[in-house]
Amino acid sequence: MSLRNVKLIFAALLVLVAGAAFATPNPDGAIVMGRVWNDCPASTLTVNNTYPVEIFIQDVGLNCYGWANLHLWRLSNGGAELLFPNGSAFKISTTLTIGGTGQAEAGLQIAPWWSEADGRLNCRTTDGEIACFGGRLPFYSFTGSHGLHYVKGTPIGLSMTYLPHQLNSAQPATIEYTVVYGGTYSSGPLPFDEGNPSEPYGTWGMLDNAKVGGFFQPLWALGGDPGATVSATFGDHLFENLDSVGTEDNTWGGVKSLYR
Protein backbone atom coordinates (compact mmCIF):
# COMPACT_ATOMS: atom_id res chain seq x y z
CA MET A 1 0.00 0.00 0.00
CA SER A 2 1.37 3.42 -0.94
CA LEU A 3 2.19 6.06 1.65
CA ARG A 4 -0.46 8.31 0.10
CA ASN A 5 -3.18 5.68 0.64
CA VAL A 6 -2.05 5.09 4.20
CA LYS A 7 -2.36 8.81 4.89
CA LEU A 8 -5.81 8.87 3.31
CA ILE A 9 -7.04 5.96 5.43
CA PHE A 10 -5.58 7.53 8.56
CA ALA A 11 -7.25 10.84 7.75
CA ALA A 12 -10.59 9.11 7.25
CA LEU A 13 -10.24 7.43 10.65
CA LEU A 14 -9.51 10.80 12.23
CA VAL A 15 -12.69 12.19 10.68
CA LEU A 16 -14.74 9.34 12.14
CA VAL A 17 -13.16 9.73 15.58
CA ALA A 18 -13.70 13.50 15.53
CA GLY A 19 -17.31 13.04 14.50
CA ALA A 20 -17.92 10.61 17.34
CA ALA A 21 -16.16 12.85 19.88
CA PHE A 22 -18.04 15.99 18.94
CA ALA A 23 -21.44 14.51 18.10
CA THR A 24 -24.25 16.90 18.97
CA PRO A 25 -26.83 15.27 21.26
CA ASN A 26 -30.36 15.04 19.87
CA PRO A 27 -33.22 16.06 22.16
CA ASP A 28 -36.56 14.27 22.19
CA GLY A 29 -38.23 16.73 24.54
CA ALA A 30 -37.76 19.47 27.10
CA ILE A 31 -37.97 19.61 30.89
CA VAL A 32 -39.02 22.61 32.99
CA MET A 33 -37.04 23.50 36.12
CA GLY A 34 -39.16 25.80 38.27
CA ARG A 35 -38.02 28.12 41.03
CA VAL A 36 -34.27 27.93 40.40
CA TRP A 37 -34.45 31.33 42.07
CA ASN A 38 -37.37 31.53 44.49
CA ASP A 39 -37.48 35.05 45.90
CA CYS A 40 -41.29 34.88 45.89
CA PRO A 41 -42.04 31.41 47.29
CA ALA A 42 -45.72 32.15 47.97
CA SER A 43 -46.56 32.64 44.29
CA THR A 44 -48.57 30.12 42.30
CA LEU A 45 -46.52 28.63 39.48
CA THR A 46 -48.32 27.09 36.50
CA VAL A 47 -46.48 25.13 33.80
CA ASN A 48 -47.83 23.58 30.62
CA ASN A 49 -45.14 21.71 28.68
CA THR A 50 -46.17 20.31 25.30
CA TYR A 51 -42.75 20.75 23.65
CA PRO A 52 -42.16 21.15 20.74
CA VAL A 53 -45.58 22.80 20.39
CA GLU A 54 -45.42 25.10 23.42
CA ILE A 55 -43.98 25.71 26.86
CA PHE A 56 -46.13 28.01 29.01
CA ILE A 57 -44.94 29.28 32.42
CA GLN A 58 -46.98 31.65 34.61
CA ASP A 59 -46.46 33.13 38.09
CA VAL A 60 -49.53 34.47 39.93
CA GLY A 61 -50.34 35.95 43.36
CA LEU A 62 -47.01 37.59 43.97
CA ASN A 63 -47.59 39.11 47.39
CA CYS A 64 -43.91 39.52 48.15
CA TYR A 65 -41.05 41.95 47.68
CA GLY A 66 -38.11 39.79 46.65
CA TRP A 67 -35.94 40.41 43.59
CA ALA A 68 -36.99 37.69 41.16
CA ASN A 69 -38.06 34.14 40.55
CA LEU A 70 -36.25 32.20 37.83
CA HIS A 71 -37.78 29.31 35.89
CA LEU A 72 -35.88 27.38 33.21
CA TRP A 73 -36.55 24.87 30.50
CA ARG A 74 -33.88 22.62 29.06
CA LEU A 75 -33.62 20.35 26.05
CA SER A 76 -33.73 16.74 27.20
CA ASN A 77 -33.63 13.13 26.10
CA GLY A 78 -35.52 10.41 27.93
CA GLY A 79 -36.59 12.95 30.53
CA ALA A 80 -33.00 13.85 31.46
CA GLU A 81 -31.37 17.23 30.80
CA LEU A 82 -28.90 17.14 27.91
CA LEU A 83 -25.36 18.43 28.33
CA PHE A 84 -23.80 19.66 25.09
CA PRO A 85 -20.06 19.27 24.34
CA ASN A 86 -17.95 22.19 23.16
CA GLY A 87 -17.79 20.69 19.66
CA SER A 88 -21.56 20.60 19.15
CA ALA A 89 -23.19 22.25 16.14
CA PHE A 90 -26.83 23.28 16.29
CA LYS A 91 -29.55 25.89 15.87
CA ILE A 92 -32.29 26.48 18.43
CA SER A 93 -35.33 28.66 17.72
CA THR A 94 -38.56 29.69 19.43
CA THR A 95 -41.29 32.32 19.34
CA LEU A 96 -41.59 34.08 22.70
CA THR A 97 -44.48 36.12 24.14
CA ILE A 98 -44.26 37.72 27.59
CA GLY A 99 -47.67 38.62 29.00
CA GLY A 100 -49.48 39.75 32.15
CA THR A 101 -49.48 42.82 34.40
CA GLY A 102 -45.98 42.38 35.82
CA GLN A 103 -42.47 42.82 34.46
CA ALA A 104 -40.08 40.06 33.39
CA GLU A 105 -37.12 38.93 31.36
CA ALA A 106 -37.26 35.84 29.15
CA GLY A 107 -35.56 34.29 26.15
CA LEU A 108 -33.25 31.55 24.92
CA GLN A 109 -30.18 30.23 26.72
CA ILE A 110 -26.89 28.48 26.16
CA ALA A 111 -25.90 28.30 29.80
CA PRO A 112 -22.30 27.44 30.76
CA TRP A 113 -21.37 24.49 32.95
CA TRP A 114 -20.98 26.65 36.07
CA SER A 115 -24.28 28.57 35.95
CA GLU A 116 -28.01 28.03 35.44
CA ALA A 117 -28.84 31.72 34.99
CA ASP A 118 -26.22 32.98 32.51
CA GLY A 119 -25.86 32.82 28.72
CA ARG A 120 -28.96 34.64 27.50
CA LEU A 121 -30.64 35.98 24.40
CA ASN A 122 -32.71 38.25 26.62
CA CYS A 123 -35.94 40.23 26.14
CA ARG A 124 -36.80 42.62 28.99
CA THR A 125 -40.19 44.27 29.43
CA THR A 126 -39.13 47.14 31.70
CA ASP A 127 -37.32 49.05 28.96
CA GLY A 128 -37.72 46.73 25.95
CA GLU A 129 -34.01 45.90 25.71
CA ILE A 130 -33.14 42.89 23.51
CA ALA A 131 -29.56 41.78 24.11
CA CYS A 132 -27.29 38.71 24.31
CA PHE A 133 -24.87 38.33 27.20
CA GLY A 134 -23.52 36.28 30.09
CA GLY A 135 -21.71 33.01 30.56
CA ARG A 136 -19.61 32.25 27.48
CA LEU A 137 -21.76 34.15 24.98
CA PRO A 138 -20.30 37.10 23.04
CA PHE A 139 -22.22 40.28 23.82
CA TYR A 140 -24.60 41.74 21.23
CA SER A 141 -27.43 44.27 21.55
CA PHE A 142 -30.31 44.33 19.08
CA THR A 143 -31.51 47.47 20.82
CA GLY A 144 -28.17 49.21 20.38
CA SER A 145 -27.43 47.90 16.87
CA HIS A 146 -30.92 47.93 15.33
CA GLY A 147 -33.05 50.12 17.60
CA LEU A 148 -35.34 47.19 18.56
CA HIS A 149 -37.42 47.33 21.74
CA TYR A 150 -39.60 44.47 22.91
CA VAL A 151 -43.22 45.33 23.76
CA LYS A 152 -45.00 43.07 26.25
CA GLY A 153 -47.79 40.97 24.76
CA THR A 154 -46.24 40.69 21.31
CA PRO A 155 -44.57 37.59 19.79
CA ILE A 156 -40.86 37.75 18.93
CA GLY A 157 -38.84 35.13 17.05
CA LEU A 158 -35.50 34.19 18.61
CA SER A 159 -32.77 31.85 17.42
CA MET A 160 -29.13 30.99 18.15
CA THR A 161 -26.82 29.10 15.78
CA TYR A 162 -23.65 27.62 17.27
CA LEU A 163 -20.82 26.23 15.10
CA PRO A 164 -17.57 24.90 16.61
CA HIS A 165 -15.21 25.27 13.62
CA GLN A 166 -11.74 24.22 14.84
CA LEU A 167 -12.06 25.47 18.44
CA ASN A 168 -8.74 27.29 18.31
CA SER A 169 -7.51 30.89 18.07
CA ALA A 170 -7.42 30.79 14.27
CA GLN A 171 -10.94 29.36 13.91
CA PRO A 172 -12.85 29.68 17.18
CA ALA A 173 -16.46 28.64 17.57
CA THR A 174 -19.03 31.22 16.48
CA ILE A 175 -22.58 32.02 17.43
CA GLU A 176 -25.17 33.91 15.40
CA TYR A 177 -28.17 35.49 17.10
CA THR A 178 -31.28 36.17 15.02
CA VAL A 179 -34.40 38.13 15.98
CA VAL A 180 -37.61 38.24 13.92
CA TYR A 181 -39.60 41.28 15.07
CA GLY A 182 -41.15 43.44 12.37
CA GLY A 183 -38.29 42.22 10.16
CA THR A 184 -35.36 39.83 10.44
CA TYR A 185 -32.22 41.01 12.22
CA SER A 186 -28.94 39.12 12.68
CA SER A 187 -25.78 39.61 14.68
CA GLY A 188 -23.76 37.74 12.06
CA PRO A 189 -21.34 35.04 13.28
CA LEU A 190 -19.58 36.24 16.44
CA PRO A 191 -16.38 34.50 17.63
CA PHE A 192 -15.84 33.14 21.14
CA ASP A 193 -12.74 34.00 23.14
CA GLU A 194 -10.40 31.38 24.59
CA GLY A 195 -11.89 31.01 28.04
CA ASN A 196 -9.81 29.45 30.81
CA PRO A 197 -7.35 26.87 29.40
CA SER A 198 -6.62 25.53 32.91
CA GLU A 199 -10.17 24.16 33.25
CA PRO A 200 -11.08 20.73 31.81
CA TYR A 201 -14.02 21.97 29.71
CA GLY A 202 -12.30 23.01 26.48
CA THR A 203 -11.57 26.45 25.02
CA TRP A 204 -12.62 28.80 22.20
CA GLY A 205 -16.32 27.94 22.43
CA MET A 206 -19.30 27.50 24.75
CA LEU A 207 -17.32 24.78 26.64
CA ASP A 208 -18.35 21.24 27.54
CA ASN A 209 -21.49 20.51 29.57
CA ALA A 210 -23.36 23.50 28.18
CA LYS A 211 -27.13 23.56 28.82
CA VAL A 212 -29.47 24.63 26.01
CA GLY A 213 -33.02 25.89 26.37
CA GLY A 214 -34.75 28.98 27.71
CA PHE A 215 -35.57 31.00 30.82
CA PHE A 216 -38.34 33.10 32.39
CA GLN A 217 -37.47 35.57 35.14
CA PRO A 218 -40.31 37.59 36.73
CA LEU A 219 -38.96 40.86 38.18
CA TRP A 220 -40.97 41.56 41.29
CA ALA A 221 -38.73 44.31 42.64
CA LEU A 222 -39.14 46.25 39.38
CA GLY A 223 -42.84 45.56 38.86
CA GLY A 224 -44.19 47.90 41.53
CA ASP A 225 -47.16 45.55 42.04
CA PRO A 226 -46.82 42.72 44.59
CA GLY A 227 -50.01 41.14 43.20
CA ALA A 228 -48.79 41.05 39.61
CA THR A 229 -49.32 38.19 37.20
CA VAL A 230 -46.77 37.50 34.50
CA SER A 231 -46.23 34.69 31.98
CA ALA A 232 -43.93 33.53 29.20
CA THR A 233 -45.07 31.44 26.25
CA PHE A 234 -42.45 29.68 24.14
CA GLY A 235 -43.88 28.26 20.90
CA ASP A 236 -42.80 27.11 17.44
CA HIS A 237 -39.80 25.27 18.88
CA LEU A 238 -37.14 24.12 16.45
CA PHE A 239 -33.86 22.31 17.09
CA GLU A 240 -31.52 21.56 14.17
CA ASN A 241 -28.48 19.32 14.50
CA LEU A 242 -25.78 20.91 12.32
CA ASP A 243 -22.96 18.43 12.90
CA SER A 244 -22.18 18.15 9.18
CA VAL A 245 -21.86 21.94 8.94
CA GLY A 246 -20.04 22.41 12.22
CA THR A 247 -17.29 19.87 11.52
CA GLU A 248 -16.80 20.40 7.79
CA ASP A 249 -13.94 22.88 7.97
CA ASN A 250 -12.35 20.92 10.80
CA THR A 251 -12.36 17.49 9.20
CA TRP A 252 -12.06 18.12 5.48
CA GLY A 253 -9.51 20.83 6.08
CA GLY A 254 -7.40 18.32 7.99
CA VAL A 255 -7.61 15.81 5.11
CA LYS A 256 -6.59 18.40 2.51
CA SER A 257 -3.62 19.51 4.58
CA LEU A 258 -2.01 16.10 4.12
CA TYR A 259 -1.41 16.81 0.44
CA ARG A 260 0.14 20.27 0.74
VOVEXRO-617330 format. One line per field, with one value per residue (C-alpha): residue number from 1; z, y, x. Coordinates in Angstrom, 2 decimals, decimal comma, always signed. Each point is the difference from the previous one (the first is absolute). Layout:
N
num: NUM|...
zz: Z|...
yy: Y|...
xx: X|...
END
This chain:
260
num: 1|2|3|4|5|6|7|8|9|10|11|12|13|14|15|16|17|18|19|20|21|22|23|24|25|26|27|28|29|30|31|32|33|34|35|36|37|38|39|40|41|42|43|44|45|46|47|48|49|50|51|52|53|54|55|56|57|58|59|60|61|62|63|64|65|66|67|68|69|70|71|72|73|74|75|76|77|78|79|80|81|82|83|84|85|86|87|88|89|90|91|92|93|94|95|96|97|98|99|100|101|102|103|104|105|106|107|108|109|110|111|112|113|114|115|116|117|118|119|120|121|122|123|124|125|126|127|128|129|130|131|132|133|134|135|136|137|138|139|140|141|142|143|144|145|146|147|148|149|150|151|152|153|154|155|156|157|158|159|160|161|162|163|164|165|166|167|168|169|170|171|172|173|174|175|176|177|178|179|180|181|182|183|184|185|186|187|188|189|190|191|192|193|194|195|196|197|198|199|200|201|202|203|204|205|206|207|208|209|210|211|212|213|214|215|216|217|218|219|220|221|222|223|224|225|226|227|228|229|230|231|232|233|234|235|236|237|238|239|240|241|242|243|244|245|246|247|248|249|250|251|252|253|254|255|256|257|258|259|260
zz: +0,00|-0,94|+2,59|-1,55|+0,54|+3,56|+0,69|-1,58|+2,12|+3,13|-0,81|-0,50|+3,40|+1,58|-1,55|+1,46|+3,44|-0,05|-1,03|+2,84|+2,54|-0,94|-0,84|+0,87|+2,29|-1,39|+2,29|+0,03|+2,35|+2,56|+3,79|+2,10|+3,13|+2,15|+2,76|-0,63|+1,67|+2,42|+1,41|-0,01|+1,40|+0,68|-3,68|-1,99|-2,82|-2,98|-2,70|-3,18|-1,94|-3,38|-1,65|-2,91|-0,35|+3,03|+3,44|+2,15|+3,41|+2,19|+3,48|+1,84|+3,43|+0,61|+3,42|+0,76|-0,47|-1,03|-3,06|-2,43|-0,61|-2,72|-1,94|-2,68|-2,71|-1,44|-3,01|+1,15|-1,10|+1,83|+2,60|+0,93|-0,66|-2,89|+0,42|-3,24|-0,75|-1,18|-3,50|-0,51|-3,01|+0,15|-0,42|+2,56|-0,71|+1,71|-0,09|+3,36|+1,44|+3,45|+1,41|+3,15|+2,25|+1,42|-1,36|-1,07|-2,03|-2,21|-3,00|-1,23|+1,80|-0,56|+3,64|+0,96|+2,19|+3,12|-0,12|-0,51|-0,45|-2,48|-3,79|-1,22|-3,10|+2,22|-0,48|+2,85|+0,44|+2,27|-2,74|-3,01|-0,24|-2,20|+0,60|+0,20|+2,89|+2,89|+0,47|-3,08|-2,50|-1,94|+0,78|-2,59|+0,32|-2,47|+1,74|-0,44|-3,51|-1,54|+2,27|+0,96|+3,18|+1,17|+0,85|+2,49|-1,49|-3,45|-1,52|-0,86|-1,88|+1,56|-1,19|+0,73|-2,37|+1,49|-2,17|+1,51|-2,99|+1,22|+3,60|-0,13|-0,24|-3,80|-0,36|+3,27|+0,39|-1,09|+0,95|-2,03|+1,70|-2,08|+0,96|-2,06|+1,15|-2,70|-2,21|+0,28|+1,78|+0,46|+2,00|-2,62|+1,22|+3,16|+1,19|+3,51|+2,00|+1,45|+3,45|+2,77|-1,41|+3,51|+0,34|-1,44|-2,10|-3,23|-1,46|-2,82|+0,23|+2,32|+1,89|+0,90|+2,03|-1,39|+0,64|-2,81|+0,36|+1,34|+3,11|+1,57|+2,75|+1,59|+1,45|+3,11|+1,35|-3,26|-0,52|+2,67|+0,51|+2,55|-1,39|-3,59|-2,41|-2,70|-2,52|-2,78|-2,95|-2,11|-3,24|-3,46|+1,44|-2,43|+0,64|-2,92|+0,33|-2,18|+0,58|-3,72|-0,24|+3,28|-0,70|-3,73|+0,18|+2,83|-1,60|-3,72|+0,60|+1,91|-2,88|-2,60|+2,07|-0,46|-3,68|+0,30
yy: +0,00|+3,42|+2,64|+2,25|-2,63|-0,59|+3,72|+0,06|-2,91|+1,57|+3,31|-1,73|-1,68|+3,37|+1,39|-2,85|+0,39|+3,77|-0,46|-2,43|+2,24|+3,14|-1,48|+2,39|-1,63|-0,23|+1,02|-1,79|+2,46|+2,74|+0,14|+3,00|+0,89|+2,30|+2,32|-0,19|+3,40|+0,20|+3,52|-0,17|-3,47|+0,74|+0,49|-2,52|-1,49|-1,54|-1,96|-1,55|-1,87|-1,40|+0,44|+0,40|+1,65|+2,30|+0,61|+2,30|+1,27|+2,37|+1,48|+1,34|+1,48|+1,64|+1,52|+0,41|+2,43|-2,16|+0,62|-2,72|-3,55|-1,94|-2,89|-1,93|-2,51|-2,25|-2,27|-3,61|-3,61|-2,72|+2,54|+0,90|+3,38|-0,09|+1,29|+1,23|-0,39|+2,92|-1,50|-0,09|+1,65|+1,03|+2,61|+0,59|+2,18|+1,03|+2,63|+1,76|+2,04|+1,60|+0,90|+1,13|+3,07|-0,44|+0,44|-2,76|-1,13|-3,09|-1,55|-2,74|-1,32|-1,75|-0,18|-0,86|-2,95|+2,16|+1,92|-0,54|+3,69|+1,26|-0,16|+1,82|+1,34|+2,27|+1,98|+2,39|+1,65|+2,87|+1,91|-2,32|-0,83|-3,01|-1,11|-3,07|-0,38|-2,05|-3,27|-0,76|+1,90|+2,95|+3,18|+1,46|+2,53|+0,06|+3,14|+1,74|-1,31|+0,03|+2,19|-2,93|+0,14|-2,86|+0,86|-2,26|-2,10|-0,28|-3,10|+0,16|-2,62|-0,94|-2,34|-0,86|-1,89|-1,48|-1,39|-1,33|+0,37|-1,05|+1,25|+1,82|+3,60|-0,10|-1,43|+0,32|-1,04|+2,58|+0,80|+1,89|+1,58|+0,68|+1,96|+0,11|+3,04|+2,16|-1,22|-2,39|+1,18|-1,89|+0,49|-1,87|-2,70|+1,20|-1,74|-1,36|+0,86|-2,62|-0,37|-1,56|-2,58|-1,34|-1,37|-3,43|+1,24|+1,04|+3,44|+2,35|-0,86|-0,44|-2,72|-3,54|-0,73|+2,99|+0,06|+1,07|+1,26|+3,09|+2,02|+2,10|+2,47|+2,02|+3,27|+0,70|+2,75|+1,94|-0,69|+2,34|-2,35|-2,83|-1,58|-0,09|-2,86|-0,69|-2,81|-1,16|-2,09|-1,76|-1,42|-1,15|-1,84|-1,15|-1,81|-0,75|-2,24|+1,59|-2,48|-0,28|+3,79|+0,47|-2,54|+0,53|+2,48|-1,96|-3,43|+0,63|+2,71|-2,51|-2,51|+2,59|+1,11|-3,41|+0,71|+3,46
xx: +0,00|+1,37|+0,82|-2,65|-2,72|+1,13|-0,31|-3,45|-1,23|+1,46|-1,67|-3,34|+0,35|+0,73|-3,18|-2,05|+1,58|-0,54|-3,61|-0,61|+1,76|-1,88|-3,40|-2,81|-2,58|-3,53|-2,86|-3,34|-1,67|+0,47|-0,21|-1,05|+1,98|-2,12|+1,14|+3,75|-0,18|-2,92|-0,11|-3,81|-0,75|-3,68|-0,84|-2,01|+2,05|-1,80|+1,84|-1,35|+2,69|-1,03|+3,42|+0,59|-3,42|+0,16|+1,44|-2,15|+1,19|-2,04|+0,52|-3,07|-0,81|+3,33|-0,58|+3,68|+2,86|+2,94|+2,17|-1,05|-1,07|+1,81|-1,53|+1,90|-0,67|+2,67|+0,26|-0,11|+0,10|-1,89|-1,07|+3,59|+1,63|+2,47|+3,54|+1,56|+3,74|+2,11|+0,16|-3,77|-1,63|-3,64|-2,72|-2,74|-3,04|-3,23|-2,73|-0,30|-2,89|+0,22|-3,41|-1,81|+0,00|+3,50|+3,51|+2,39|+2,96|-0,14|+1,70|+2,31|+3,07|+3,29|+0,99|+3,60|+0,93|+0,39|-3,30|-3,73|-0,83|+2,62|+0,36|-3,10|-1,68|-2,07|-3,23|-0,86|-3,39|+1,06|+1,81|-0,40|+3,71|+0,87|+3,58|+2,27|+2,42|+1,35|+1,81|+2,10|-2,15|+1,46|-1,92|-2,38|-2,83|-2,88|-1,20|+3,34|+0,74|-3,49|-2,13|-2,29|-2,08|-2,18|-3,62|-1,78|-2,79|+1,55|+1,67|+3,71|+2,02|+3,34|+2,73|+3,64|+2,31|+3,17|+2,83|+3,25|+2,36|+3,47|-0,32|+3,32|+1,23|+0,09|-3,52|-1,91|-3,61|-2,57|-3,55|-2,59|-3,00|-3,11|-3,12|-3,21|-1,99|-1,55|+2,86|+2,93|+3,14|+3,28|+3,16|+2,02|+2,42|+1,76|+3,20|+0,54|+3,10|+2,34|-1,49|+2,08|+2,46|+0,73|-3,55|-0,91|-2,94|+1,72|+0,73|-1,05|-3,70|-2,98|+1,98|-1,03|-3,14|-1,87|-3,77|-2,34|-3,55|-1,73|-0,82|-2,77|+0,87|-2,84|+1,35|-2,01|+2,24|-0,41|-3,70|-1,35|-2,97|+0,34|-3,19|+1,22|-0,53|+2,55|+0,54|+2,30|-1,14|+2,62|-1,43|+1,08|+3,00|+2,66|+3,28|+2,34|+3,04|+2,70|+2,82|+0,78|+0,32|+1,82|+2,75|+0,49|+2,86|+1,59|-0,01|+0,30|+2,55|+2,11|-0,21|+1,02|+2,97|+1,61|+0,60|+1,55
END
